[in-house]
C-alpha cells in the first residue's frame, strides 16, 4: 500500500489537507467518520469530540456550541455543510452523545482513542514522522490533533477578536488564542 503524509504545516505540527481528510473519512468506520469531520471543521480536541452531545448542535442557526474541557471557555463554530450532512445520517437529540461508541473512552495509550485514530491513519495510508520517546514509546508527528492545526491554518487569516455573546456567532478555536474567532466561510 502506498503511504502519503498529511502535509506538514509551517510549524511542523501538521495539518490535514482536504484530500488527506477525505482519505481518513473513507478509511474510518461508524462514529469515527463524523468524529474526524467534527475535528476537522471545528478544531475540537479528541476528548471533546468524543464526548460531544447533540444539544451542542444549534440546527436552526447552523452553529456548534460547546465548552472545551481544556480552556473551559464556551465556543460557537459554524456548522459546515459537509459535517451537517454526516451528522444528519444518525441525528439524535439532547444529552445523547454524537458518537456513542467513542463517548466516555480515554484518549491516551495504544488502545485509547488516539491509538484507534492512529490505526485509521495507517489504514488510510497516512503517516507522520516517527520518533522514539522515553520508555520505548514511538511518537508520530501526526495525530487527531493535526485536524485542529488544520482548522487553525484554514481560519487563521479570518480570526477576529470578540467576546460578546450578542455578536454574530463566529468560531473560536480556544487554547492560546483566547478571544479569537474565525468568520464563517
DRENKE-807855 format. One line per 10 residues: number of its first residue (from 1); for each residue z, x, y of C-alpha. Coordinates in steps of 0.5 Angstrom, whole numbers, plus 500, padded with zeros to 3 digits. Layout:
<recs>
NUM> Z X Y | ... $
</recs>
This chain:
<recs>
1> 500 500 500 | 498 503 507 | 504 503 512 | 504 502 519 | 509 504 524 | 511 499 530 | 509 502 536 | 515 506 539 | 517 505 546 | 517 510 551 $
11> 525 510 550 | 523 512 542 | 527 506 540 | 521 502 538 | 519 495 540 | 515 490 536 | 508 489 538 | 505 482 536 | 501 485 530 | 507 488 527 $
21> 511 482 528 | 506 478 525 | 506 482 519 | 513 481 519 | 513 474 519 | 507 474 514 | 512 478 509 | 518 474 510 | 520 468 506 | 524 462 508 $
31> 529 462 514 | 527 470 516 | 520 467 519 | 524 463 524 | 529 469 525 | 524 474 526 | 521 470 531 | 527 468 535 | 529 475 535 | 522 477 538 $
41> 522 471 543 | 529 471 546 | 531 479 545 | 537 476 541 | 541 481 536 | 541 479 529 | 548 477 528 | 547 472 534 | 540 470 531 | 543 469 524 $
51> 549 464 527 | 545 460 532 | 546 453 532 | 541 447 533 | 545 445 539 | 542 451 543 | 535 448 543 | 534 444 549 | 528 441 547 | 526 437 553 $
61> 527 443 557 | 524 448 552 | 530 452 553 | 534 456 548 | 541 457 551 | 547 461 547 | 552 466 549 | 551 473 545 | 557 475 541 | 557 482 545 $
71> 557 480 552 | 560 473 552 | 555 471 558 | 551 465 557 | 543 466 557 | 538 461 558 | 531 463 555 | 524 459 555 | 522 457 548 | 516 460 546 $
81> 511 455 543 | 510 459 537 | 517 459 536 | 518 452 537 | 512 451 532 | 516 455 527 | 523 451 529 | 520 444 528 | 518 446 521 | 525 445 519 $
91> 528 442 525 | 536 440 525 | 541 437 529 | 547 439 533 | 552 444 530 | 548 446 524 | 545 453 523 | 538 454 525 | 538 459 519 | 543 456 514 $
101> 541 462 509 | 543 467 514 | 549 464 517 | 555 467 516 | 553 473 513 | 555 480 515 | 549 484 518 | 551 491 516 | 550 495 510 | 545 496 505 $
111> 546 489 502 | 547 485 509 | 542 482 514 | 540 489 516 | 538 491 509 | 535 485 508 | 531 486 514 | 529 493 512 | 526 490 506 | 522 485 509 $
121> 519 491 514 | 518 495 507 | 514 489 504 | 510 489 511 | 508 496 510 | 512 498 517 | 517 504 517 | 520 508 522 | 522 515 523 | 528 516 518 $
131> 534 521 519 | 539 523 515 | 546 521 517 | 553 523 515 | 556 520 509 | 549 521 505 | 546 515 509 | 539 514 511 | 537 511 518 | 531 508 521 $
141> 529 508 528 | 526 501 527 | 530 495 525 | 531 488 527 | 534 491 534 | 527 493 535 | 525 486 536 | 530 486 542 | 527 492 545 | 520 489 545 $
151> 523 483 548 | 525 487 554 | 519 491 554 | 515 485 555 | 519 482 560 | 521 488 564 | 517 487 570 | 518 480 571 | 526 480 571 | 530 477 577 $
161> 537 478 579 | 540 471 578 | 547 468 576 | 546 461 579 | 546 456 573 | 543 451 578 | 537 456 578 | 531 454 574 | 532 457 567 | 530 464 566 $
171> 531 468 560 | 537 473 561 | 537 479 556 | 544 481 556 | 547 487 555 | 547 493 560 | 542 489 564 | 547 484 567 | 545 478 571 | 537 480 570 $
181> 533 474 568 | 526 474 566 | 521 469 568 | 517 464 564 | 511 467 561 $
</recs>
